[in-house]
């Protein structure tokens, strides 16, 4: 027997109208209510009949955005840019978090709620080469972010390698030679940490410098707290260093806090740089030198590609790297 909207409403403890509002992307719904409804949809395997709902177009006018973690400023600001770009095409955005967990990322690709959207912008961090076949879904999709593998869908990427090299070369141009790195993931072969650390190492090698592996410090989730903890371990090690590269801005900001607490002057004693150019970077004390990965361009191009695929474009899939820009600020140049 087919599952109905009333079945979903009964399980979630809400009205059928509320279920309808959640499924149609109505914005003024409490997060707790939305979560309960989506959980009920998953549990019962409910699928909305899109063509019955809209006989004219067979479309919902909604696209999905699946990101690892909205509490990380990069993804929160990316979501904002996606909403702006989607609005230009008359589309609404439904956002979901995966926690960078492989199982949850795979669930996004297979769950019934995928039928609630016309297309999906998808930023996975937990998937690997063995999961490439899972990307072949009936829902049009564009990958965002890291260049993990050549996939069967369009991919709009951060230009991690030249962007990271630009940050390292900037530090080298200032005479820094002992550059510590915060945020590595030991054993990782694909993904942001591996790509950016590899680019850091290549930049040093290209300048005839040894790669100081002892100055590479792990951090699991890239938050301010883990950046602070890694910096404390760096200071406790007694190793000499004259610069820190945070593999993202929040790690670098955690470092700025700890250096200040220990009376270490930035940039006089230690220069600090990050990656992502989150809004906070230009207002931190000191303001943070960082790489802008082209977040607005990523969002705009990804939505444009998705709209094309939703319209039936079956041309060869594209891999596009957004242009980056290095913003040099007080954390490396000092206050002028």
N, C-alpha and C positions, 0 to 999 in steps of 0.2 A: 504494500500500500504506500502511495506516494506521501512524502512528508509535506505538510502544509505550513503556511506562515503562522497559523494558529497553534500548531504543534511547537514551533519555535518560541512563540510568545508564552505559551504555557510553561515550557521548560525554563525560560529566562525569568519568569515572573513579571512580565510586562504586557502591555497591550499589543495587539497586532499592528496598530498604527505606529507604535514605537519601533517595532521590528522593521516596518516599511521605511520609517525615517532613517534608521541606521543603514539599511541596504541602499538607500538612495543618496547617502552622503550628506544628510541634513546636519549642519554644523553645530546647532545648539542642543547638543545631547551630552549629559554628564559622561565623563570617561568611564566611570564604574558601570553605568548602564550599557554603554557601547560594548564594553568588554564582555558583559554577561550575555548580550545578544549574539556577539560573534562566537563566543564559546558554545552557545546552544546550536548555532548554525553548523559549527564544526562537528559537534557531538552527534547531531541528527543527520548530517550529510545533506542539508537542505540546499537546493539549487533554484534560484529564481529563473523563471522563464522570461528572458529578456524580450523576445519578440512579442510575447503576449502583453508585456508591459508597455511596449512602445512599437506598435505595428508599423508606424511610418518609417522609422530608421533602424529599428532593431539595436539601437545603441543606448548606453546608459548615460553618456556624457561624463563618465568618471574614469580616471586613470589611477592606477595604484602606484605607490612609491614605497618600496621596502628598503629600509636602512638599518644598520646595526644598532645605533644608539642615539636617540635624539638629545640626550643629556650632554653629548659631546658637541661643542659649539659648531664644529665643521658641518656635521650632519643637520643640526638645527638650522643653520644658515643656508645650507644646500636646499633643504625642504622649502624654506621661504622663497628661494629663487625659482624652484620648480613650480610653486603655486603661482608666482607672478607670470612665468612663461606659459603655464597651462591656461591661465585666465585669458591670455591673448588669443587663445584658440577656442575660447568658450568652454573650457573643460574644468571640472572639479577634481581635486586630488584627495584620494583616500590613503592615509599614511599608516604604515605598520613597522614595528620594531622587531628585529630578529635576534638581537643580543650577540651577533657574530657567531651564533651557534649553528653548526652544520645541519643538525636535524631540523631546526626551526627554519633555516633557509630552504631546505628541501621541501618542507611542509608548505611554504609560500607557493611553491611551484605546483603543488598537487592538490591543495585544499579546494573544496567546493566554492569558497568565496571568490576564487579567481574568476568565476563566471559573473561576478558583480561589476567587473570593470572591463573597459574596452581595450586596455593595454596596461603594461606594467613597466615601470622604471625600477631597476633592481640593482642594489649595491651589495653583493655578497662578499663576506670576508672569510667564511668558514669552508667554502667549497674548494675542491681540488680538481686536478685533471680527470680523476676517475668519475667525476660528476657531470662531465660535459654533456653527456647524453640527456640529462635531466632538463637541460635548457631548451630542448625541443618541445615546446608546448603549443597548444592551439591558440593561446593568448599572445598577441603581438608583444614583443619585449625588447627593451634596450638596456644593456648593462651600463652601469656607471662606475667610475672610480679606477680601481687598480687594474693594470694589465696582467690578469692572472693566467689566461690561456687564450689561444685562438678559439673563438666560440662560434656556434652556428647562428648568432644574432648580432645585431649592431652593438658597438661598444664605444662609448665616449669616455676617454681616459684622462687621468692626471698625468702630466708629463714628468713623472717622478725623477727620472735619471738626470736630465739636464737641470731640472729645478734644484735638486739636492746638490749637484756639482756647483751650481752658481753660488749657493750659500757657503759651501766649503771654500771655494776659490776667493770669495769675499773675505773670509776669515784669514786665509793665507796671505791675501794682499795687505792685510793689516799687520803682518809679521807673526801671526799666531801659528805655532807649529805643534803644540800638544793639545789636540782637539778631542775632548771627550764626547761620547755619543750616548744619549739617553733614549731607551725604548726598544732595544733589540729584543728579538724573540729567538733564543737559541734553538737551533734545529729547524727553523722555518725555511722553506725553500721557495715558496711563492707568497705574495702578499706584500703589504706596504713596508713592514719592518725590514724584510729581506731585500726588497728593491732599493730602499733608501740607504740602508747600511752599505749595500754593494756599491752604490753610486759614490758614497762618502769614501770608501776604500779606493775606488778607482781614481777619484780626484787626487787623493794623496799620492798614489802610485804614479799618476801622469805628471806630477810635479817632482818626481824623484824622491819622495819621502816615504819612510816606512809606515806601515799601518799599525798603530799601537793597540793591539787587540785587548790589552789589559785596561784600556780606557773605554771599553764598550760595556755599558751597564744595562741589564734587562729591566723591563717594566711591562707588566701584563697588559691591563687596560691602560690606555693612554690618557690618564687624568692628571690634574694638578697634584693630587696626593701621591701618585706613583712617581711623578717627576721629582717631587720633594724627597721621597724615600730613596730614590736612586741617587740623588745628589748627596744626601747624607752618607750613603755607602761610598760614594766617590771621595768625599772629604775624609771619611774614616780610613780609607785605604792608604792615605799618605802619599799617593802618587802625585807627581807634578803635572799640572795642566794649566793652560792659559786661555782656553775657550771651551764652550759647551755647545753642542748641536743637539737640540731636542728634535726627535723625529716627527713631532707635531708641536703646535704652539702651547697646548696645555701642559705638556711635559716641560717645555722651556720656562713657562710661568711658575711651575712648581720649583724649578731650579732658581729662578730669580728670588723667590721668597726665602729659600734656605741660605743662599749666598748672602743676602742682606742680614739675616739673623746671625750669621757667623762673622759679620763685619768685613766681608769680602766685597771690594768695590767693583761695580760693573759700569763701564767696561775696563776701567783702569787695570784691575788685577785679572779679571776674567771677562772675556766677551761672550755674549750669548745670542744664539740665533735659533729660530724655529721654522715651522713649515705649516702653511694653511692660510695665513693672513686672516684669522678670525677677527671680528670687529674689535674685540677687547685688546688686540695686540697694539693698536696705535694709542691706547689710553692707559696701558700699564705703566708702572714706574720702575725703571725707565721704560720708554716705549720699545717694543720688541722688533728687531730685525727679523724678517720672515719672508718666505716664498708664497706668493699668491698663485694658487693653482688654476685660476680662471673659473671660479665657481659659477659665476653668472653665465659664462659662455657654455660651460658643461650643461647647465640646466636648460638653456635655450636650445642648444643643438640637440640634446637628448629628446626634448619634447617634440621638436620639429621632425626628427627621425621617426619617433613613435607615431605621430600623426600620419606620416606617409605610410607606414606599415599598416596602420588601422584602416587606411583608405584602400588597401589592397596592393600596394607597391611590393613587387617580389623581385626587385633588382638585387644585385650582389650586395651582401652585407658589408658594412663599413666599420673600420676601426679608426677613430679620430682622437688625436691628442690635443687637448685644449692648450692654448698658449699660457705660459707662466710669466710671472714678473717678480723680481727680487726687490723688496722694499727695505732699504737700509735706514735704521733708526738709532735711537740713543743707546740701545743695549750693545751695539758694536762701535758706534761712532762717538758716543758721548753727547753731552748737551752743548750745543754750539751757541 
